[in-house]
Amino acid sequence: MKRDVNLLLQQLLEGHGKGHKMRQNFFLAILISSLFAVDAFAQVHAYVQMDFQGPIEYVVTDSQGKKSGHDPIHNVYYDEIPYAGYGLGSNGGEEFGFITALKDNSFSTAYTVQLFGTGSGAFRGSIGMRQTRSGKGASFDATGVIDLNQTVTYIFRYSTDSTVTPTMMKVTNGSSLRQDLDNCFKLKRLGDEEFYNSLVQLLDNFNSDLAQQDSVKARQELEQFEDALQVWAESAYDHEIKRYKNGVPVHGTIGTEGSALCEMAWVLSAYGHVINPLQLNKWMNGKQYGDGGYGVGGEVNWDAIYDCSGGNLDAADYHNAHFGNEAYSNAPSILDGYLADGDLVIVEVCDPDPNANNPECWVVVEPEADGNYPIVDAKYSNTSNLNDYHNRFWSYVVVSMKSNGQ
C-alpha cells in the first residue's frame, strides 16, 4: 500500500506543469488520507480536498487566477494550480485535491469553485481543509440543483494559519435565485404553479428594488421570499396534538411529520390533480379517516389519493413491511413491473438524520435509468436517486390511474 501511495503522490507532484490532465480513476481520497503516514512525504503540511456528485463538473481558481479542473461547456481542461489533481473519484463523483503548503510555507488566499451543469438534477458536495499537520481544519457541505450548461459558484477562504477560521459561501444574486427556483419547479421539488408564480413575483420585486438601489425594500422582499418557502414546513400537520414540549402540547409540522403527505401531493399533481402539501393537509384535516382523513397519531390514509382524485387514481396496491428490519427490506427491482406499466410508487426509506422525529420517511420512485432509480424526495434536496438510501426500502404503495380515469 505504501508503495502505491508513493507512486500516486509522485504522479501528483510531477504531473503538474506537464499538460497532465489527471483524468484517470484517481483515488485521491485514499492518497491524501495516507500522506501523513508516508515518511518519504512527511514534509506535506496542509491540503484541501473536494468531492462533488451529481450532473456537474467544475473548475477551481485561486487568488492568482490559476485554474484546475474541467469546463465541459467549452471542453477546456486546466492544470495550473501547483500540486493539484482533478479526476473521477472512487464513488463516481468529481474529486479535486491539492497540497497547499510544503514544510513551513504558509499563506492565506481565496478559491473560487465554479460548477458547470452537465445535465439536470440535484448535486451535493463537500470541501475538506486541513490547515496544520496536527489536523486543525474545517469542512463544508454544498447542495443544490442545476441544469445543463448552467453554473453555480462558491467561494471559500483558506489559511494555513490555524488561528484563522476558513469560510465558504455561495455566490447568490437575483438571477441565481431565479435559476434555483426554476430548477426546483422543473424537477418537481417545489409544488404547484400557483405557488411557483407567487415566488417568482417576490423575486421580480426583489430584483426591481435592487435595480433602484433600495436596499431596505430589497431586504424586505427577500425576507418575504424566505418566509414563503417556510409556509409548508412550519404548518401544523394533522389536527391532533402529537406530543408535548416543556409540558405544552404541540403539533408536529409538515416539515417534521409530513414526508408521506408531500409525496401524496406530488403524485396527485403528477397525474393532473394539482394540489400542494398545504392544501392536501387542510383537505385531510377536514375528513374522517374512512373518507381519506388522518388516522390515529397522524397516520396517512392512502385512500386519500382515490378520494382526492375523484376516483380517478387507485392506491389500493399497498405492501406493508416491518420497518427497520433488514430481512424485510426490498430491492428496487421489485418495482420494475409497476414502473414499466407507467405507475408511480411511493416507498418507505430510512431517514438518514439520526435526530429526526420519525425514523422513516417516504420518497417517490421513478423508472430505472442508467442503473439508478430516480426519486422525488420532499424532505431532502440533496438526494436524486434511490441509491442515496442504499437502494433499500420497506413498505410501498403503488399509485395507478384507474381504467375509467381521465
N, C-alpha and C positions, 0 to 999 in steps of 0.2 A: 504493500500500500504506500509506504514512504517513497519508494522508487517512482511509483506512478504519479504521486503528488508533485515530486520534484520535477518530473518531466512536464507536467501540465503547467507548473509555475514558470518553468523555463520558457515554455511556449508563450505564456502571458507576457513575461518580461522582454523576450527577444522579438515577439511578434509586432510590438509597437513600432511604427515608422517604416514598416516594410510592405505596406499595402495589404497587410494580412487582415482579412475580413472577419476572421474568427467565427464564421457561420458553420460551426460544427456542433455536434451534440455535446456541448461543453458543460460538464458538471461543476459549474462554478461554486455552487454552494458547498460541495464536498471539499473543493480546493481551499476555499477561504477558511472553512471551519478547521482545516488541518494545518494551516500555515504556522500557527504558533507552537505546534508540536514538532515542527521540522527544524532541526538545528541549523541546517545549511541556509535557511532563510529567516533566522531569528531577528534580522535587522528590520523586518516589517513592523511598523509602528501602529498603523491605523488603516481602516478601509471603509468603503461604502458598498453596499450590495442592494440590488433591486430585483424584484421578481413580479412581473405582471402577467395576468392570464386574461384571456378574452380576445375579441376580434381587433387587436391593436398591435402595432409595432411602435418603436419610439426612438427619439434622439435625445441625448444628454449634452448640454452645452455648459461649459464652465465660464467663470467670470472674464476670462481672456478671449472668449469666443471660440475656443477649441471644442470640437464635437466628436462624439462616438455614438454609433447606433445605425439604424436604418430608417430612411424616409421612403416608405413604399409608394407614396403619391408620385414622387419624382424618381423613384428607384435609385436612390443615392445612398451608398454606404459611407460612413465616416469612421475614421480610426485615428483621431488626432490627440485625444487625452492620454497623457503618459500612463503606462502600466494599466491600461483598461482593456476589458474584454466584454464582448456582447455576443450572445448566441442563444440557442434553444436550450432551455433547462430540462432537467430530467422529468419534470412534471408537464412538459409540453408548453410551458409559458415562455415568455421572452425574458431572459436574465441578463443583467448587466452588473459588472462589478469592477472596482479598481482599488489599487493600493494608493492611499492618499499621502503617506509620509514614510520616508525611509530614515532609519537611525534617529537623529534628534531634530530633523526638519519639522517645522510647524508653520501653520498658516490658517487663515480664515477666508472663506470665499462663499459664493452663492452659485448654485447649479440650477439650471432650468431643464425640466423634463417635459418634452412635447410628445404627446401621444397622437398617433395617426390611426384613424379607423380603417380597418381592412374589411369590415362588414358591419352588420347591425346587431347590437346586443349589449349585454352588461359586461363590464370589466372590473377587475379588482387587482390590487397590487400592494406590495409592501416595500418600504425602504428602510433598511437597517444600517446603522452607522456605528463604528467603533472609533472612539477618539483617542484612547490610550491602550497600551498593551495589557493593562490590568483589567480592561473590559468596560471602562466607562463609555457610555454612548447613549443612543436613543433609537427608537423605531417608530414608524408612522404607517398607517394604512390609508389606502386610497380606493374608493369605489365610485362607480358611475355608469352611465350609459353613453353609447357613441354610435354613430352611423358611418357608412362608407365615405371616406375622404374627408371626414370631419377631424378637427383637432381639439384636444384638451390639454391645458398647460398647468404644470405645478412648478413651484419654486421652493427649494429648500436651502437653508443656510447652515453651513457646516464649519466647524473649527476643531483643530487638534488640541486646542486649549480646553481642558476638561471643566474649567470654571464657566465656559460659555455654553449655554444650552442650545442645542440645534432646534431649528423650527422648520415647519413646512406649511405651505398654503396653496390653495388652488386659485389660479388667476380667474377672476369672475367679473363679468360686467353684464349689461343688459342683454347683449346678443348671446352670450354664453348661457345665461339663464334661460333664454328662449329656446336655445338649442337643446338644453337638458329637458325642458318642458315638452317640446315637440317629440323628442325621442321617447320619453316616458309614455306619452299618449300613443305613439306609433306602436310601442311594444306592449300596449295594454296594461301598463303598470300604474295608470293614473285614475281612470274612471270614465264617466260618460262625457259626451261632447259639451254638454252644458257647463259642467264643472271646469273642463279644459278651457272653454271660451272665457269664463269668469277670471281664470288665472292669466290668460293672455291679456285681458283688459287691464288688469293690475300692472302687468309688466309694461304694457304700452304707456300707461300713465307714469310709471317709474322712469322710462326712457325719455319721455317728454319733459319731466321735471329735471332730469339730468341735463338735457339739451338747453334748458333755460337757466341752468346753474342754480336751481332752487334745491339746495341740499336738504332743507328741513322737510319739504314735501316729498322729496325722493325717499328719504328715510321712512317717512310715514307709509308711503306706498309699499316699500319693501317689508315693513313690519306687517302690513295687512296681507301681503303675499305669504309670508311665513305663517301667520295665524290661519289663513285659509287652508294651507296644507295640513294643519293640525286638527281640522274640524272632525274628520272621521276618527282619527286615532284617539282623541280625547273625549269623544261622545260616549255616553253611558251605554254599555252593552247589556241587553236583556232588561226586563222590568223588575227582576228580582234582586234583592240585596245579596251580594255574592260573598262578602267577607267583612271582617271588622278590622279597622286600623286605629290604634290608640284608643280602643273602646268605642269608636264611632263606626256605625255601619256605612259601608261604601259600595258603590257599584264597580264592577270591572268595566273596562273601556273596550272599544272596538280594537284599539291598538294592542291591548294586553290579552284579550279573550277572543277576538273576532276573526281568527285566521280562516276557519271554515266558512263563516259568513261572507267574508270578502271573496273567497273563491266561488261561492254560490252566485254572488252578484256578477262576477266576471263571466261565468258560464252562461248565465241568463242573457247577459249583454252580447256575448259572442254568438248566440243563437237568434239575436234580433230583439230580445225583450230587454231593452236597455234600462238598467237600474244601477244605482251606485250603492255601496255598503250602508251609507247613512239612510237612504230610502228603504232598503230591504230590512234594515234593523227596525225602523219605525213600523213597517208593514208587519213584521213578525211579532213585534211587541203588542200589536193590536189584535192578535189572533190567539185562539186556544190551540193547544198542542195538536189536537185532532184536525185542525184546519190549517196547519202549517206553522203554528207559533212555536216558541221555545218550549223545551221540556224542562224537567226538574234540574236545577243547577245550571241553567243556561245552555243545555244540550240542544244543538240544532236539530231540526226535523227536516230530513232530506226531502220529504214530501212537499216542502215549501216550493221546491223547484217546479213540481207539477202544478200546484195551486197558483203560484205567482205567474206562471206562463200561460194561464188559462187552459191548461190541459194539453198544451202542445208539446211539452217536454216530459220525459219519463226518467225518474231517478230510482226506479224500483230495484235495479240490479245492484244491491248493496252486499258487500262481502266484509264481514266482521272478523277481526283477528285480535288476539291477545297482545295488546301493545307492549313494547319493551322487551318481549321475549324473542330472542334472535331466531329461535326454532320456528316461530310463527310469522316471520317476516317474509316478504315476497320480492322476487326479482322483477325488473321491468318487462322482461319478455312475456310475462303472463298477460300483459295488456295489449300485445300486438294485434290480436284479433279484433278487439274493440276499436282500437285506433284505426285499423285498416278499414273498418266499416264507417269511419267518419264520426265516431262517438268521442266525447270528451270524458276524461277520467280525473276525479279528484282523489288524491291519495293522502294517507296519514303518514307523516315522517317524524323523525325525532328532532325536536328543536335543538339547534346547536348551542343555544345560550343556556348555560347551567343554572342561571338565576331566573329563567322565565317562569311566569306564574303557572303555566301548564307545560309538562314535558313534551307534549306532542303539538305539531302544527300541520296545516294542510296546504297542498300545492296542486295545481292543475298540470297534468302531464299531456304533452303533445306527441305526435308520431315521431318515431326514431329518425334521426338524420345524422349521417356520418358517424355512426356508432354511439351517439348520445341521444338522450331523450330530453328535449327542451321542456322547460317548465314555466309556469306563471306563478310567481311567489309574491303574495301580497305583503308578507311580513318583512322579508329581507331583499334589499335591492341589489346585493352583490352575488346573487345566485342566478344561474342561467340554465342549468340542466340538472337532471336527477342525480348525476354523479356528485354534485355538491352535497348530496345527502347519502353518499356512499352507495347509490343505486339500490337502497333498501327501503321498503315501506311496509305498512301493516294493513289496516282496513282501507278499503277503497270503494268508491261509488261511481258507477258508470251512468253518464247522462246522455240520453239519445233522443232524437226527435221522433215523436210518435208517427205512425204511418199516415194518420189523418192530419198531422200537424202541417202548418204552413211555413 
